[in-house]
Amino acid sequence: MSVFDELAGQEAVVAQLRNAVAGSQPASGATTSLQPPAKRHGMTHAWLFTGPPGSGRSVAARAFASALLCPYGGCGECASCRQVRAGTHADLLLVRPDGLSYGVKQTRDLVLRAAGAPSGGRWRVVLFEDADRCTEAAANALLKAIEEPAPRTVWLLCAPSAEDLVTTIRSRCRVMTLRVPPSEAVAKVLAERDGIDYDLALACARAAQGHIGRARRLALDPAAAARREAVLKVPVQSMSLGPALAAAAALVKTAEDEAKTMTEQLDEPEREALRRAFGEGSTGKGVAKAMRGMAGAMKDLEDRQKSRATRVKRDTLDSALLELAAFYRDVLMVQVGADVELANSDHADDLRRLAQGTTPEATLRRIEAVMRCRERVTANVAPLLAAEELTISLLRG
């Protein structure tokens, strides 16, 4: 088994990463090289993994990190590979921005930590998910580290598109563009790894448009499947003003419920861990003094959690909007008679009914309205107002 087996339908990317891993190995009989990775065949010091949601950007980056840190080139079973999978490897700095943005102070601290020598392996790997969330000042701090890399540090950045990062950063990275994996490849992974019935896995893979994580949730979590059904009722319900506004409220509530479910699983354990760190429930000398400092730390934690909750709410609403766009894309494909796989083939009756009741031009306008709503939510427009404007636009066609 290899760490790259987790990547579904990304054969071209895997081939390039394997070549880089081979180029990063010391020559036979040589000691571990101290020269920068940019000087070694097939390898460079900075990589940028891009691709649409669900393509597996972070999965590819983590597999590459495992292969670089593994003494066997990514066997997937040794202690090093297991530690990378768990995010506990000493030579892996895993960065996951959990707020709306990633600030310059955080980036400078990261750069300092990344400059250290590896503790045991050949490389010190920084895996930066959602690097596009860096502020302008943070991007400048990150650029300095990539322009003048530490001798044995490798940067792995992830972003939806290369254009989401400043030109100076992406010009210094080797860009790896991942594609949306075929539904059959995703279904095969779910069937083999998770024991999901292949037909169900294939239907969920199509509904998730190749997003492995979402396909797994749709197959295993009835609540996630119910939320998808609620989102796909919006095009059918938006036939008059009253139902259109009700559909907008339901769309936002669906996103908020999903976001609440996700954040609740994270918030309380973090608060409990902070209380334990300050000695809550303990006795002895110094405990009372330590507890006095907990209020400020708890306030900082709550601010970070609030920022994360806002981000998760936006992300879940954006995911719902993408499902709407995919629904109208399927309507358009039915209207023009295109011989393509439909993401929502399980709603074939609704697709045909809407396709017969409108024109391709109107469908395109509805898709544009969905994309416009996504932009407004990103620009911090109140979600309910943006959703109401969207459903009214869907009503007008």
C-alpha positions as CSV (number, residue, x, y, z in Angstrom):
1,M,0.0,0.0,0.0
2,S,1.2,3.5,-0.8
3,V,0.2,6.9,0.6
4,F,-0.7,7.9,-3.0
5,D,-3.4,5.2,-3.1
6,E,-5.7,7.7,-1.3
7,L,-5.7,9.9,-4.4
8,A,-8.6,8.9,-6.7
9,G,-8.4,9.7,-10.4
10,Q,-5.2,11.8,-10.2
11,E,-2.7,9.5,-12.0
12,A,-0.8,12.4,-13.8
13,V,-0.3,14.3,-10.5
14,V,0.8,11.1,-8.7
15,A,3.4,10.4,-11.3
16,Q,5.0,13.8,-10.9
17,L,5.0,13.5,-7.1
18,R,6.6,10.1,-7.2
19,N,9.3,11.5,-9.5
20,A,9.9,14.3,-7.1
21,V,10.1,11.9,-4.1
22,A,12.7,9.8,-6.0
23,G,14.7,13.0,-6.8
24,S,14.7,14.0,-3.1
25,Q,16.4,10.8,-2.0
26,P,20.1,11.0,-1.2
27,A,22.4,9.3,-3.7
28,S,23.4,5.7,-3.0
29,G,26.0,5.6,-0.3
30,A,25.9,9.3,0.3
31,T,25.0,11.0,3.6
32,T,21.8,13.1,3.8
33,S,22.2,16.0,1.5
34,L,22.1,19.5,3.0
35,Q,21.6,21.3,-0.3
36,P,18.3,23.1,-0.9
37,P,15.7,20.8,-2.5
38,A,15.5,23.2,-5.5
39,K,18.9,22.0,-6.5
40,R,17.9,18.4,-6.6
41,H,16.6,16.6,-9.7
42,G,12.8,16.4,-9.8
43,M,12.3,18.3,-6.5
44,T,11.8,21.9,-5.5
45,H,11.3,23.8,-2.3
46,A,7.8,25.2,-2.8
47,W,4.7,23.5,-4.2
48,L,1.2,24.8,-4.9
49,F,-1.7,22.3,-5.0
50,T,-4.7,23.7,-6.7
51,G,-8.0,22.3,-7.9
52,P,-11.8,22.6,-7.4
53,P,-13.5,21.6,-4.1
54,G,-13.3,17.9,-3.7
55,S,-10.4,17.3,-6.0
56,G,-8.2,16.4,-3.1
57,R,-5.7,19.2,-2.8
58,S,-4.9,18.7,0.9
59,V,-5.0,14.9,0.5
60,A,-2.4,15.1,-2.3
61,A,-0.3,17.5,-0.2
62,R,-0.4,15.3,2.8
63,A,0.4,12.2,0.7
64,F,3.4,14.0,-0.7
65,A,4.5,15.1,2.8
66,S,4.3,11.5,3.9
67,A,6.4,10.3,1.0
68,L,9.0,12.9,1.7
69,L,9.3,12.1,5.4
70,C,9.0,8.3,5.0
71,P,12.3,6.4,4.8
72,Y,10.7,4.1,2.2
73,G,9.2,6.8,0.0
74,G,5.7,6.7,1.2
75,C,4.9,3.1,2.3
76,G,1.8,4.2,4.2
77,E,2.4,1.7,7.0
78,C,5.5,2.8,8.9
79,A,5.6,4.9,12.0
80,S,6.4,8.1,10.0
81,C,3.5,7.6,7.6
82,R,1.1,7.0,10.5
83,Q,2.3,10.1,12.3
84,V,1.9,12.3,9.2
85,R,-1.7,10.9,8.8
86,A,-2.4,11.8,12.4
87,G,-0.7,15.2,12.1
88,T,1.8,14.5,14.9
89,H,5.0,14.1,13.0
90,A,7.8,16.1,14.5
91,D,9.0,17.4,11.1
92,L,5.6,18.3,9.8
93,L,4.1,21.7,10.4
94,L,0.4,21.4,9.6
95,V,-1.4,24.8,9.2
96,R,-5.2,24.9,8.9
97,P,-6.6,28.4,9.1
98,D,-9.8,28.1,11.1
99,G,-10.9,31.7,11.0
100,L,-11.9,34.1,8.2
101,S,-8.2,34.9,7.5
102,Y,-4.6,34.1,8.5
103,G,-2.7,37.0,9.9
104,V,0.8,38.3,9.6
105,K,1.7,37.5,13.2
106,Q,0.7,33.9,12.8
107,T,2.7,33.7,9.5
108,R,5.8,35.2,11.0
109,D,5.7,32.6,13.8
110,L,5.2,29.9,11.2
111,V,8.2,31.1,9.2
112,L,10.4,31.0,12.3
113,R,9.4,27.5,13.1
114,A,9.8,26.4,9.5
115,A,13.4,27.6,9.4
116,G,14.5,25.0,11.9
117,A,16.4,21.9,10.9
118,P,14.5,18.6,10.7
119,S,14.6,16.5,13.9
120,G,15.2,13.2,12.3
121,G,14.5,13.0,8.6
122,R,15.7,14.7,5.4
123,W,13.1,17.5,5.3
124,R,11.1,19.8,7.4
125,V,7.7,20.0,5.6
126,V,5.2,22.8,6.0
127,L,1.7,21.9,4.8
128,F,-0.4,25.1,4.5
129,E,-4.0,24.3,3.8
130,D,-6.2,27.2,2.5
131,A,-3.2,29.4,1.9
132,D,-5.5,31.8,0.0
133,R,-6.8,32.9,3.4
134,C,-3.6,34.8,4.1
135,T,-4.0,38.6,4.5
136,E,-1.9,40.8,2.3
137,A,0.7,41.4,5.0
138,A,0.8,37.6,5.8
139,A,1.3,36.9,2.1
140,N,4.3,39.2,2.1
141,A,5.8,37.5,5.1
142,L,5.2,34.1,3.4
143,L,6.8,35.3,0.2
144,K,10.1,36.2,2.1
145,A,10.3,32.6,3.4
146,I,9.7,31.1,-0.1
147,E,12.1,33.5,-1.8
148,E,14.9,32.6,0.7
149,P,14.1,29.1,1.7
150,A,15.8,27.3,4.6
151,P,18.1,24.5,3.2
152,R,15.9,21.6,4.2
153,T,12.4,23.1,4.3
154,V,9.7,22.2,1.8
155,W,6.5,24.3,1.5
156,L,3.3,22.7,0.4
157,L,0.6,25.3,-0.2
158,C,-3.1,24.5,-1.0
159,A,-5.5,26.9,-2.7
160,P,-8.5,26.5,-5.0
161,S,-6.7,28.3,-7.9
162,A,-3.2,29.7,-8.5
163,E,-4.8,33.1,-9.0
164,D,-6.0,33.1,-5.4
165,L,-2.4,33.7,-4.3
166,V,-0.3,36.8,-5.1
167,T,1.7,36.5,-8.3
168,T,5.1,36.6,-6.6
169,I,4.3,33.5,-4.5
170,R,2.8,31.4,-7.2
171,S,5.6,32.2,-9.6
172,R,8.1,30.6,-7.1
173,C,6.0,27.4,-6.6
174,R,5.6,24.4,-8.8
175,V,1.9,24.3,-9.5
176,M,0.1,20.9,-9.3
177,T,-3.4,21.2,-10.7
178,L,-5.8,18.4,-9.6
179,R,-9.0,17.6,-11.5
180,V,-12.3,16.5,-10.2
181,P,-12.0,12.7,-10.0
182,P,-14.4,10.6,-12.0
183,S,-17.5,9.3,-10.1
184,E,-16.4,5.7,-10.7
185,A,-13.0,6.3,-9.1
186,V,-14.6,7.9,-6.0
187,A,-17.2,5.1,-5.8
188,K,-14.4,2.5,-5.9
189,V,-12.5,4.2,-3.1
190,L,-15.7,4.4,-0.9
191,A,-16.6,0.8,-1.6
192,E,-13.1,-0.6,-0.9
193,R,-12.1,1.6,2.0
194,D,-15.4,2.3,3.8
195,G,-17.4,-0.9,2.8
196,I,-20.2,1.2,1.2
197,D,-22.4,-0.6,-1.4
198,Y,-21.0,0.4,-4.8
199,D,-24.3,1.5,-6.3
200,L,-24.9,3.8,-3.3
201,A,-21.3,5.0,-3.4
202,L,-21.7,5.8,-7.1
203,A,-24.9,7.8,-6.6
204,C,-23.3,9.7,-3.7
205,A,-20.2,10.4,-5.8
206,R,-22.3,11.9,-8.6
207,A,-24.3,14.0,-6.1
208,A,-21.1,15.2,-4.5
209,Q,-19.6,16.0,-7.9
210,G,-16.5,14.0,-7.2
211,H,-15.9,15.3,-3.7
212,I,-14.8,12.2,-1.7
213,G,-15.4,13.6,1.7
214,R,-18.9,14.9,0.9
215,A,-19.8,11.6,-0.9
216,R,-18.8,9.7,2.2
217,R,-21.0,11.9,4.4
218,L,-23.9,11.6,2.0
219,A,-23.6,7.8,2.1
220,L,-23.0,7.4,5.9
221,D,-24.8,10.4,7.4
222,P,-28.6,10.5,7.0
223,A,-28.7,14.1,8.3
224,A,-26.3,15.2,5.5
225,A,-28.5,13.5,2.9
226,A,-31.5,15.2,4.3
227,R,-29.8,18.6,4.1
228,R,-29.0,18.0,0.5
229,E,-32.7,17.2,-0.2
230,A,-33.7,20.4,1.5
231,V,-31.3,22.4,-0.8
232,L,-32.6,20.8,-3.9
233,K,-36.2,21.7,-3.1
234,V,-35.4,25.4,-3.6
235,P,-35.7,25.4,-7.4
236,V,-39.0,23.6,-7.2
237,Q,-40.4,25.8,-4.5
238,S,-39.3,29.2,-6.0
239,M,-42.5,29.5,-8.1
240,S,-44.1,32.5,-6.4
241,L,-42.9,35.3,-4.1
242,G,-44.0,33.8,-0.8
243,P,-42.6,30.3,-1.4
244,A,-39.4,31.9,-2.8
245,L,-38.7,33.9,0.3
246,A,-39.5,30.8,2.4
247,A,-37.1,28.8,0.3
248,A,-34.4,31.4,1.0
249,A,-34.9,31.2,4.7
250,A,-34.8,27.4,4.6
251,L,-31.6,27.5,2.5
252,V,-29.8,29.7,5.1
253,K,-31.2,27.6,8.0
254,T,-29.9,24.4,6.4
255,A,-26.4,25.9,6.1
256,E,-26.6,27.2,9.7
257,D,-27.7,23.9,11.1
258,E,-24.8,22.1,9.3
259,A,-22.3,24.7,10.5
260,K,-23.6,24.4,14.0
261,T,-23.2,20.7,14.0
262,M,-19.6,21.0,12.8
263,T,-18.6,23.7,15.2
264,E,-20.2,22.2,18.3
265,Q,-18.0,19.1,17.9
266,L,-14.9,21.4,18.1
267,D,-15.8,24.2,20.5
268,E,-16.6,22.4,23.8
269,P,-13.5,20.1,23.7
270,E,-11.3,23.2,23.1
271,R,-12.9,25.1,26.1
272,E,-12.5,22.0,28.3
273,A,-8.8,21.6,27.3
274,L,-8.2,25.3,28.1
275,R,-9.9,24.9,31.6
276,R,-7.7,21.9,32.3
277,A,-4.6,23.8,31.2
278,F,-5.3,26.5,33.7
279,G,-5.9,24.0,36.5
280,E,-9.7,24.2,36.9
281,G,-10.8,21.6,39.4
282,S,-7.3,21.2,40.8
283,T,-6.1,22.2,44.2
284,G,-2.8,23.3,45.6
285,K,-0.5,26.3,45.7
286,G,-0.7,28.6,42.7
287,V,-3.9,27.3,41.2
288,A,-5.9,30.3,42.2
289,K,-3.4,32.7,40.7
290,A,-3.4,30.6,37.4
291,M,-7.1,30.6,37.3
292,R,-7.2,34.5,37.3
293,G,-5.5,34.5,33.9
294,M,-8.0,32.1,32.4
295,A,-10.7,34.8,31.7
296,G,-8.5,36.5,29.1
297,A,-7.4,33.3,27.5
298,M,-11.0,32.1,27.3
299,K,-12.1,35.4,25.7
300,D,-9.4,34.9,23.0
301,L,-10.5,31.4,22.4
302,E,-14.2,32.5,22.1
303,D,-13.2,35.1,19.6
304,R,-11.3,32.5,17.5
305,Q,-14.3,30.2,17.7
306,K,-16.7,32.9,16.6
307,S,-14.5,33.7,13.6
308,R,-14.3,29.9,12.8
309,A,-18.1,29.6,13.1
310,T,-18.6,32.5,10.7
311,R,-16.2,30.9,8.2
312,V,-17.9,27.5,8.5
313,K,-21.3,29.0,8.0
314,R,-20.1,30.7,4.9
315,D,-18.4,27.6,3.6
316,T,-21.5,25.4,4.2
317,L,-23.8,28.0,2.5
318,D,-21.3,28.2,-0.4
319,S,-21.5,24.4,-0.7
320,A,-25.3,24.6,-0.8
321,L,-25.1,27.2,-3.5
322,L,-22.8,25.0,-5.5
323,E,-25.3,22.2,-5.3
324,L,-27.9,24.6,-6.7
325,A,-25.6,25.6,-9.5
326,A,-25.1,21.9,-10.3
327,F,-28.8,21.3,-10.3
328,Y,-29.4,24.1,-12.9
329,R,-26.4,22.8,-14.8
330,D,-28.2,19.5,-15.1
331,V,-31.3,21.3,-16.2
332,L,-29.3,23.0,-18.9
333,M,-27.8,19.7,-20.0
334,V,-31.3,18.2,-20.3
335,Q,-32.5,21.2,-22.3
336,V,-29.7,21.0,-24.9
337,G,-29.7,17.2,-25.0
338,A,-26.1,16.8,-23.9
339,D,-24.9,13.3,-23.4
340,V,-23.1,13.9,-20.0
341,E,-23.4,12.4,-16.6
342,L,-25.9,14.3,-14.4
343,A,-24.9,15.1,-10.8
344,N,-28.6,14.9,-9.7
345,S,-29.9,12.0,-11.7
346,D,-31.8,10.9,-8.6
347,H,-34.0,14.0,-9.2
348,A,-34.6,13.3,-12.9
349,D,-38.4,14.1,-12.7
350,D,-37.7,17.6,-11.3
351,L,-34.9,18.2,-13.9
352,R,-37.2,17.3,-16.8
353,R,-40.1,19.4,-15.4
354,L,-38.0,22.5,-15.0
355,A,-36.2,21.9,-18.4
356,Q,-39.6,21.7,-20.2
357,G,-41.0,24.8,-18.4
358,T,-38.2,27.2,-19.3
359,T,-35.5,28.1,-21.8
360,P,-31.7,27.5,-21.8
361,E,-31.2,31.2,-21.7
362,A,-33.3,31.5,-18.5
363,T,-31.4,28.6,-17.0
364,L,-28.1,30.3,-17.7
365,R,-29.4,33.5,-16.0
366,R,-30.3,31.4,-12.9
367,I,-26.8,29.9,-12.8
368,E,-25.4,33.4,-13.0
369,A,-27.7,34.4,-10.1
370,V,-26.4,31.6,-8.0
371,M,-22.8,32.6,-8.7
372,R,-23.6,36.2,-7.9
373,C,-25.0,35.1,-4.6
374,R,-21.8,33.3,-3.8
375,E,-19.8,36.5,-4.4
376,R,-22.1,38.5,-2.2
377,V,-21.8,36.1,0.7
378,T,-18.0,36.2,0.4
379,A,-18.2,40.0,0.4
380,N,-20.0,39.8,3.8
381,V,-23.5,40.5,2.7
382,A,-26.1,39.2,5.2
383,P,-26.7,35.6,4.1
384,L,-30.5,35.8,4.4
385,L,-30.6,39.0,2.2
386,A,-28.3,37.4,-0.4
387,A,-30.4,34.2,-0.4
388,E,-33.7,36.2,-0.8
389,E,-32.3,38.1,-3.7
390,L,-31.2,34.8,-5.2
391,T,-34.6,33.1,-4.9
392,I,-36.4,36.1,-6.3
393,S,-34.0,36.0,-9.3
394,L,-34.7,32.3,-9.7
395,L,-38.4,33.2,-9.7
396,R,-38.0,35.8,-12.4
397,G,-35.7,33.5,-14.5
